[in-house]
Amino acid sequence: MAKQYETVIGLEVHVELATRTKIFCGCSTAFGAAPNTHTCPVCTGMPGSLPVLNKQVVEYAMAIGLATNCTITRVCKFDRKNYFYPDNPQNYQISQLYLPIARDGYVEIETGGTKKKVRIHEMHMEEDAGKLVHDEWDDTSLVDYNRSGVPLVEIVSEPDMRSPEEVIAYLEKLRQIIQYLGASDCKLQEGSMRADVNLSVRETGSDVFGTRTEMKNLNSFKAIARAIEGERERQIELLETGKTVVQETRRWDDNKENSYAMRSKEDAQDYRYFPEPDLVPIVISDEWIAEIRSRQPELRGEKLERYKKEFDIPEYDAEILTESKSMADLFEATAAICKKPKKVSNWLMVETMRLMKEHGMEPEDLTFSPENLAKLIELTEAGIINSSVAKEVFEKIFSEDLDPENYVEEHGLKTVSDEGALKAAVEKVVADNPQAAADYRGGKEKALGALVGQTMKAMKGKANPGMVNQMLREMLSE
């Protein structure tokens, strides 16, 4: 009988914090600036420059620690991790090894209807390295130090996950918590959330861990799922052919869907960690923890419960709307203006989701204001525009955030409820479509739909559909 294997997975998740300035200097952390413009002597590692800790980094890290059920370390300190990479200007990274800011937490995930706790071993603060840009054409590498010194927290899980589904559920839960806290935007495509996957396989039933590899360069959930499947298969194949798995760091190539070895795995002693001499330990008082705890926003679970009580919307809608903090904020702000939560929910769940899918957007990318969506709902509810015009106007709001009242006025889109104008249009349609009229009189209800459609077309979609329907029925039953 063929051997059965179990995959054992732990993650190291790096999250760039949403501070305006870097962890040890006053340079901007904004993404996308021209190379090497957000730099100074501190973050480029110039001799004689000294780091000064950004207090906001500590507060964000504490907030994430509390929200993931961790114990906050009352006295924590920084350590120097020594390694030579061209994108690391000091030839060391200021990180935390011995006394990280938070330890022993967990998040609860759900996959296939089963709940499970994924334990968090520890979370530490550190500075990011710069970015190497490889120019294949010139066969050179260029370095951009804008990212050097951007504050990170690294969240290290226990090896508690067993499948790609559990890994994605864990990452989504972390991303959601951190976005709700406002501690990071967690955009994988911009590198503000990155995950390294530690993976090993063992025979099912064994309690001994296999040899693990670490995989880097994973910048989307899909890539992470593919990399896990690919590495699992590679390790099983090695074991089946009597070879051994080597502990190493591998790089995943998502285009080729395979990984290759980057370097043999370093251990802590390779980095010659020692206490960072330029920074004092951080003493965290009970009062400071209590203050951070009191500022924690309503997280998704609490929001979900409140939505069920406060808004008359289906549970399914509430679950989708609260998945992303930006979507929940948009929903609440719009509902507060127009006082019609069910209608707001419908617009977000149907038209907004459809357009987001078409444009490949995340809720964080939405740019339209709650005011303009609320105005559109008011126009539709008051019968000033009909539903098909409303959808057309919403596409404009979605892409350009324009004022729907002005747009409807300027483009003459108000619903025509003028009986004279409608009657003339209906009479012409009945005269031009004798077959459909005869079918309806002969009992074919469907024929009425065709006539309503023709009338709406004749009125450029601006007729009041209820009035058109009624007029046709009256005219055809005479």
C-alpha positions as CSV (number, residue, x, y, z in Angstrom):
1,M,0.0,0.0,0.0
2,A,1.3,3.5,-0.9
3,K,2.4,5.6,1.9
4,Q,0.2,8.5,2.9
5,Y,1.9,11.8,3.7
6,E,0.8,14.8,5.9
7,T,2.0,18.3,5.1
8,V,3.2,20.5,8.1
9,I,3.2,24.2,7.5
10,G,4.3,27.2,9.5
11,L,4.4,30.8,8.3
12,E,6.6,33.8,8.8
13,V,4.5,36.8,7.8
14,H,6.1,40.3,7.3
15,V,3.8,43.2,7.5
16,E,4.8,46.8,6.7
17,L,3.3,49.1,9.3
18,A,1.3,52.2,8.2
19,T,3.4,54.8,9.8
20,R,4.2,58.0,7.9
21,T,7.9,57.8,8.7
22,K,10.4,55.0,9.0
23,I,11.2,53.0,12.2
24,F,14.5,54.8,13.1
25,C,14.5,58.0,11.1
26,G,12.1,60.7,9.8
27,C,12.1,59.6,6.1
28,S,8.8,59.0,4.4
29,T,7.4,55.5,4.0
30,A,5.2,56.3,1.0
31,F,5.2,53.7,-1.7
32,G,6.1,54.3,-5.3
33,A,8.5,57.3,-5.1
34,A,11.5,57.7,-7.4
35,P,14.4,55.5,-6.3
36,N,16.5,56.7,-3.4
37,T,14.5,59.8,-2.7
38,H,13.2,58.8,0.7
39,T,16.6,58.3,2.3
40,C,18.9,59.9,4.9
41,P,22.2,59.0,6.6
42,V,20.4,56.8,9.1
43,C,18.5,54.5,6.7
44,T,21.4,54.3,4.3
45,G,23.7,53.2,7.1
46,M,26.2,56.1,7.1
47,P,28.9,55.8,9.7
48,G,28.2,57.8,12.9
49,S,24.4,58.1,12.3
50,L,22.2,56.9,15.2
51,P,18.7,55.3,15.2
52,V,15.8,56.9,17.1
53,L,12.8,54.6,17.6
54,N,9.4,55.6,16.2
55,K,6.8,55.3,19.1
56,Q,4.0,54.6,16.6
57,V,5.7,51.4,15.5
58,V,5.6,50.0,19.1
59,E,1.9,51.0,19.4
60,Y,0.9,49.3,16.2
61,A,2.9,46.2,17.2
62,M,1.1,46.1,20.6
63,A,-2.3,46.6,18.9
64,I,-1.6,43.6,16.6
65,G,-0.3,41.6,19.5
66,L,-3.4,42.2,21.6
67,A,-5.8,41.5,18.7
68,T,-4.1,38.1,18.1
69,N,-4.3,37.1,21.8
70,C,-0.6,37.5,22.4
71,T,1.2,38.3,25.7
72,I,2.9,41.6,25.4
73,T,6.6,41.5,26.6
74,R,6.9,44.1,29.4
75,V,10.6,44.7,28.8
76,C,11.6,44.1,25.2
77,K,14.7,45.1,23.3
78,F,16.3,45.2,19.9
79,D,19.1,43.0,18.6
80,R,21.5,43.3,15.8
81,K,21.3,40.6,13.1
82,N,24.5,40.6,11.1
83,Y,24.5,39.7,7.4
84,F,25.9,41.1,4.2
85,Y,23.5,41.7,1.4
86,P,23.8,44.6,-1.1
87,D,20.3,45.8,-0.2
88,N,21.1,46.0,3.5
89,P,23.2,49.2,3.9
90,Q,24.6,48.8,7.4
91,N,25.4,45.1,6.8
92,Y,23.2,44.3,9.8
93,Q,19.4,44.5,10.4
94,I,18.0,45.9,13.7
95,S,15.5,43.2,14.7
96,Q,14.4,41.3,17.9
97,L,15.5,37.8,18.8
98,Y,15.7,37.3,22.5
99,L,12.8,39.5,23.8
100,P,10.3,40.1,21.0
101,I,7.4,42.5,21.7
102,A,4.7,39.8,21.7
103,R,4.5,36.0,22.3
104,D,2.2,33.0,22.6
105,G,-1.0,34.1,20.8
106,Y,-3.4,32.6,18.3
107,V,-6.0,33.3,15.7
108,E,-9.0,31.2,15.0
109,I,-9.6,30.1,11.4
110,E,-12.5,28.2,9.7
111,T,-12.1,25.9,6.7
112,G,-14.7,23.5,5.4
113,G,-17.0,24.3,8.4
114,T,-14.3,23.3,10.9
115,K,-12.8,25.8,13.3
116,K,-9.2,25.6,14.4
117,K,-6.7,27.7,16.3
118,V,-3.4,28.5,14.7
119,R,-0.9,29.4,17.4
120,I,1.5,32.4,17.0
121,H,4.9,31.6,18.4
122,E,6.0,35.2,18.5
123,M,5.9,38.6,16.8
124,H,8.8,41.0,16.6
125,M,9.6,44.5,15.2
126,E,12.3,45.1,12.7
127,E,13.4,47.3,9.8
128,D,12.9,46.4,6.2
129,A,15.9,46.1,3.8
130,G,16.2,48.0,0.5
131,K,15.2,46.6,-2.8
132,L,17.4,45.1,-5.5
133,V,16.3,45.8,-9.1
134,H,18.0,43.3,-11.6
135,D,18.5,44.7,-15.1
136,E,18.7,41.6,-17.4
137,W,19.6,43.7,-20.4
138,D,22.8,45.2,-18.8
139,D,23.4,42.2,-16.5
140,T,23.6,44.6,-13.6
141,S,21.8,45.1,-10.3
142,L,20.6,48.4,-9.0
143,V,19.6,49.1,-5.4
144,D,16.8,51.4,-4.1
145,Y,17.0,52.3,-0.4
146,N,13.5,53.8,-0.2
147,R,12.2,50.7,1.5
148,S,15.3,50.4,3.8
149,G,14.1,51.2,7.4
150,V,10.4,50.9,6.7
151,P,9.0,49.4,9.9
152,L,7.9,45.7,9.9
153,V,6.4,43.3,12.3
154,E,7.2,39.7,11.6
155,I,4.5,37.3,12.9
156,V,5.9,33.7,13.3
157,S,3.3,30.9,13.6
158,E,3.7,27.5,15.0
159,P,3.7,24.6,12.5
160,D,-0.1,24.2,12.9
161,M,-1.4,24.3,9.4
162,R,-1.9,21.2,7.2
163,S,-3.2,22.5,3.8
164,P,-3.1,25.4,1.4
165,E,-6.7,26.2,2.5
166,E,-5.7,26.5,6.1
167,V,-2.8,28.7,5.2
168,I,-5.0,31.1,3.1
169,A,-7.6,31.2,5.8
170,Y,-4.9,32.1,8.4
171,L,-3.4,34.9,6.1
172,E,-6.9,36.3,5.4
173,K,-7.7,36.4,9.1
174,L,-4.4,38.2,9.9
175,R,-4.9,40.6,7.0
176,Q,-8.4,41.4,8.1
177,I,-7.4,42.0,11.8
178,I,-4.5,44.2,10.8
179,Q,-6.5,46.2,8.3
180,Y,-9.3,46.7,10.9
181,L,-6.7,48.0,13.3
182,G,-5.4,50.4,10.6
183,A,-1.9,49.1,11.3
184,S,-1.2,48.3,7.6
185,D,-3.0,48.2,4.3
186,C,-1.6,44.6,3.8
187,K,-1.4,44.9,0.0
188,L,0.4,41.8,-1.2
189,Q,1.1,43.3,-4.6
190,E,2.9,46.3,-3.1
191,G,4.8,44.0,-0.7
192,S,3.3,45.5,2.4
193,M,2.3,41.9,3.4
194,R,4.7,39.1,2.6
195,A,4.7,35.5,3.7
196,D,7.5,32.9,3.8
197,V,6.3,29.3,3.9
198,N,8.1,26.8,6.1
199,L,7.0,23.3,4.9
200,S,7.8,19.7,5.6
201,V,6.1,16.4,5.0
202,R,5.9,13.3,7.2
203,E,4.1,10.0,7.1
204,T,0.5,10.3,8.3
205,G,0.4,9.2,11.9
206,S,4.0,10.2,12.7
207,D,4.6,12.8,15.4
208,V,8.2,13.5,14.2
209,F,8.7,16.5,12.0
210,G,10.3,16.1,8.6
211,T,13.1,18.4,7.3
212,R,11.6,21.7,6.4
213,T,12.4,24.1,3.6
214,E,11.5,27.8,3.5
215,M,10.0,29.4,0.4
216,K,10.3,33.1,-0.4
217,N,9.0,35.4,-3.2
218,L,5.3,34.8,-2.6
219,N,3.2,37.9,-3.4
220,S,-0.3,36.6,-3.9
221,F,-2.6,34.1,-2.2
222,K,-2.8,32.1,-5.4
223,A,1.1,31.9,-5.6
224,I,1.2,30.7,-2.0
225,A,-1.3,27.9,-2.6
226,R,0.5,26.8,-5.8
227,A,3.9,27.0,-4.0
228,I,2.6,24.8,-1.2
229,E,1.3,22.1,-3.6
230,G,4.5,22.3,-5.7
231,E,6.9,21.9,-2.7
232,R,4.8,19.2,-1.1
233,E,5.0,17.1,-4.3
234,R,8.8,17.8,-4.6
235,Q,9.5,16.6,-1.1
236,I,7.3,13.5,-1.3
237,E,9.0,12.6,-4.6
238,L,12.4,12.9,-2.9
239,L,11.3,10.6,0.0
240,E,9.7,8.1,-2.3
241,T,12.9,7.7,-4.3
242,G,15.0,7.2,-1.1
243,K,16.6,10.7,-1.2
244,T,16.7,13.2,1.7
245,V,15.1,16.7,1.9
246,V,17.8,19.3,2.5
247,Q,17.0,22.2,4.8
248,E,17.3,25.3,2.6
249,T,15.7,28.5,1.5
250,R,14.0,28.2,-1.9
251,R,12.7,30.8,-4.3
252,W,9.3,30.2,-5.9
253,D,8.9,31.2,-9.6
254,D,5.2,31.6,-10.1
255,N,5.5,31.8,-13.9
256,K,7.3,28.5,-14.2
257,E,5.4,27.1,-11.2
258,N,8.4,25.6,-9.6
259,S,11.0,26.5,-6.9
260,Y,14.8,26.4,-6.9
261,A,17.3,26.5,-4.1
262,M,18.6,30.0,-3.1
263,R,20.9,29.2,-0.2
264,S,21.3,26.6,2.6
265,K,19.2,27.6,5.6
266,E,21.0,29.7,8.1
267,D,20.5,29.2,11.8
268,A,20.5,32.0,14.5
269,Q,24.2,31.5,15.2
270,D,25.0,32.3,11.6
271,Y,23.6,35.8,12.2
272,R,25.8,36.5,15.3
273,Y,22.9,38.3,17.1
274,F,23.9,40.6,19.9
275,P,21.9,43.3,21.8
276,E,21.6,46.5,19.6
277,P,24.0,49.0,21.3
278,D,22.4,52.1,19.9
279,L,18.9,51.6,21.3
280,V,17.7,51.3,24.9
281,P,15.2,48.5,26.0
282,I,11.5,49.4,25.8
283,V,9.6,49.2,29.1
284,I,5.9,48.7,28.5
285,S,3.7,49.6,31.5
286,D,0.3,48.1,32.4
287,E,-1.1,51.7,31.8
288,W,0.3,51.8,28.3
289,I,-1.1,48.4,27.4
290,A,-4.5,49.5,28.9
291,E,-4.4,52.6,26.8
292,I,-3.7,50.7,23.6
293,R,-6.5,48.2,24.5
294,S,-9.0,51.0,25.0
295,R,-8.2,52.4,21.6
296,Q,-8.7,49.1,19.8
297,P,-11.5,49.5,17.2
298,E,-14.5,47.2,16.7
299,L,-13.1,44.1,15.0
300,R,-15.0,42.0,12.5
301,G,-16.7,39.6,14.9
302,E,-18.2,42.4,17.0
303,K,-19.1,44.3,13.9
304,L,-21.0,41.3,12.5
305,E,-23.0,40.9,15.7
306,R,-23.9,44.6,15.7
307,Y,-24.9,44.5,12.0
308,K,-27.4,41.7,12.7
309,K,-29.0,43.7,15.5
310,E,-28.8,47.2,14.0
311,F,-29.4,46.8,10.3
312,D,-32.2,44.9,8.6
313,I,-29.9,43.0,6.2
314,P,-29.4,39.2,5.6
315,E,-26.6,37.5,7.5
316,Y,-24.9,36.6,4.2
317,D,-24.7,40.3,3.2
318,A,-23.4,41.2,6.7
319,E,-20.6,38.6,6.4
320,I,-19.5,39.8,2.9
321,L,-19.7,43.5,3.9
322,T,-17.6,43.0,7.1
323,E,-14.9,40.9,5.3
324,S,-13.1,44.1,4.5
325,K,-13.0,47.2,6.7
326,S,-13.1,49.6,3.8
327,M,-16.3,48.0,2.5
328,A,-17.8,48.0,6.0
329,D,-16.9,51.7,6.4
330,L,-18.5,52.6,3.1
331,F,-21.7,50.7,4.0
332,E,-22.0,52.4,7.4
333,A,-21.2,55.9,6.1
334,T,-23.8,55.6,3.2
335,A,-26.5,54.0,5.4
336,A,-26.0,56.9,8.0
337,I,-26.7,59.4,5.2
338,C,-29.7,57.9,3.5
339,K,-31.1,55.7,6.4
340,K,-31.7,52.8,4.0
341,P,-29.3,50.1,5.0
342,K,-30.9,47.3,2.9
343,K,-30.7,49.4,-0.3
344,V,-27.1,50.3,0.4
345,S,-26.3,46.7,1.0
346,N,-28.0,45.8,-2.3
347,W,-25.9,48.3,-4.3
348,L,-22.7,47.2,-2.7
349,M,-23.4,43.5,-2.9
350,V,-24.6,43.5,-6.6
351,E,-23.4,46.4,-8.7
352,T,-20.3,47.3,-6.8
353,M,-19.1,43.7,-6.5
354,R,-19.8,43.2,-10.2
355,L,-17.7,46.2,-11.3
356,M,-14.9,45.3,-8.8
357,K,-14.7,41.9,-10.4
358,E,-14.7,43.4,-13.9
359,H,-11.8,45.8,-13.0
360,G,-9.9,43.3,-10.8
361,M,-10.2,45.6,-7.8
362,E,-10.1,45.1,-4.0
363,P,-12.5,47.0,-1.7
364,E,-9.5,49.1,-0.6
365,D,-9.3,50.4,-4.2
366,L,-12.8,51.9,-4.3
367,T,-12.8,55.7,-4.7
368,F,-16.4,56.7,-4.8
369,S,-17.9,58.6,-1.8
370,P,-20.7,57.5,0.5
371,E,-22.4,60.8,-0.3
372,N,-22.8,60.1,-4.0
373,L,-24.0,56.5,-3.5
374,A,-26.6,57.8,-1.0
375,K,-27.8,60.5,-3.5
376,L,-28.2,57.8,-6.2
377,I,-30.3,55.7,-3.8
378,E,-32.5,58.8,-2.9
379,L,-33.0,59.5,-6.7
380,T,-34.0,55.9,-7.4
381,E,-36.3,55.6,-4.3
382,A,-38.1,58.9,-5.2
383,G,-38.8,57.6,-8.7
384,I,-36.8,60.5,-10.2
385,I,-34.7,57.9,-12.2
386,N,-35.6,54.3,-13.0
387,S,-33.5,51.3,-12.1
388,S,-31.8,50.9,-15.5
389,V,-30.8,54.6,-15.6
390,A,-29.6,54.2,-11.9
391,K,-27.2,51.4,-13.0
392,E,-25.9,53.5,-15.8
393,V,-25.3,56.5,-13.5
394,F,-23.7,54.2,-10.9
395,E,-21.0,53.1,-13.4
396,K,-20.1,56.8,-13.7
397,I,-20.0,57.2,-9.9
398,F,-17.9,54.0,-9.6
399,S,-15.3,55.2,-12.0
400,E,-15.4,59.0,-11.6
401,D,-17.2,59.6,-8.2
402,L,-19.4,62.3,-9.9
403,D,-22.5,63.9,-8.3
404,P,-25.5,61.8,-9.6
405,E,-27.9,64.7,-9.2
406,N,-25.9,67.0,-11.5
407,Y,-25.2,64.1,-13.9
408,V,-29.0,63.2,-14.2
409,E,-29.9,66.9,-14.7
410,E,-27.2,67.5,-17.3
411,H,-27.9,64.4,-19.4
412,G,-31.7,64.6,-19.1
413,L,-32.1,61.2,-17.5
414,K,-35.1,61.9,-15.3
415,T,-37.9,59.4,-15.6
416,V,-40.7,60.5,-17.9
417,S,-44.0,60.2,-16.0
418,D,-45.8,62.6,-18.4
419,E,-49.0,60.7,-19.4
420,G,-49.3,62.4,-22.7
421,A,-45.7,61.6,-23.8
422,L,-46.0,58.0,-22.6
423,K,-49.4,57.5,-24.2
424,A,-48.1,58.6,-27.6
425,A,-45.1,56.3,-27.3
426,V,-47.2,53.3,-26.2
427,E,-49.7,53.8,-29.1
428,K,-46.9,54.0,-31.7
429,V,-45.3,50.8,-30.3
430,V,-48.7,48.9,-30.3
431,A,-49.3,50.1,-33.9
432,D,-45.8,49.1,-35.0
433,N,-46.0,45.6,-33.4
434,P,-49.4,44.1,-34.4
435,Q,-48.2,40.5,-33.9
436,A,-47.0,41.1,-30.3
437,A,-50.3,42.9,-29.5
438,A,-52.3,40.0,-31.0
439,D,-50.2,37.4,-29.1
440,Y,-50.9,39.3,-25.8
441,R,-54.6,39.5,-26.5
442,G,-54.5,35.8,-27.3
443,G,-53.2,35.0,-23.7
444,K,-49.5,35.1,-24.2
445,E,-48.3,37.1,-21.2
446,K,-44.7,37.1,-22.4
447,A,-45.6,39.3,-25.4
448,L,-46.3,42.2,-23.0
449,G,-42.6,42.2,-22.0
450,A,-41.5,42.7,-25.6
451,L,-43.9,45.7,-25.9
452,V,-42.7,47.2,-22.6
453,G,-39.1,46.8,-23.9
454,Q,-39.9,48.5,-27.2
455,T,-41.5,51.4,-25.4
456,M,-38.6,51.8,-23.0
457,K,-36.3,51.8,-26.1
458,A,-38.4,54.4,-27.8
459,M,-38.2,56.6,-24.6
460,K,-34.4,56.0,-24.4
461,G,-34.8,54.0,-21.2
462,K,-36.3,57.0,-19.3
463,A,-39.9,56.0,-19.1
464,N,-41.5,55.0,-15.8
465,P,-41.7,51.2,-16.3
466,G,-44.7,50.8,-14.0
467,M,-46.8,53.4,-15.9
468,V,-45.8,51.9,-19.3
469,N,-46.9,48.4,-18.1
470,Q,-50.2,49.7,-16.9
471,M,-50.9,51.7,-20.0
472,L,-50.2,48.7,-22.3
473,R,-52.4,46.5,-20.3
474,E,-55.3,49.0,-20.4
475,M,-54.8,49.7,-24.2
476,L,-54.6,46.0,-25.1
477,S,-57.7,45.0,-23.1
478,E,-59.9,47.6,-24.8
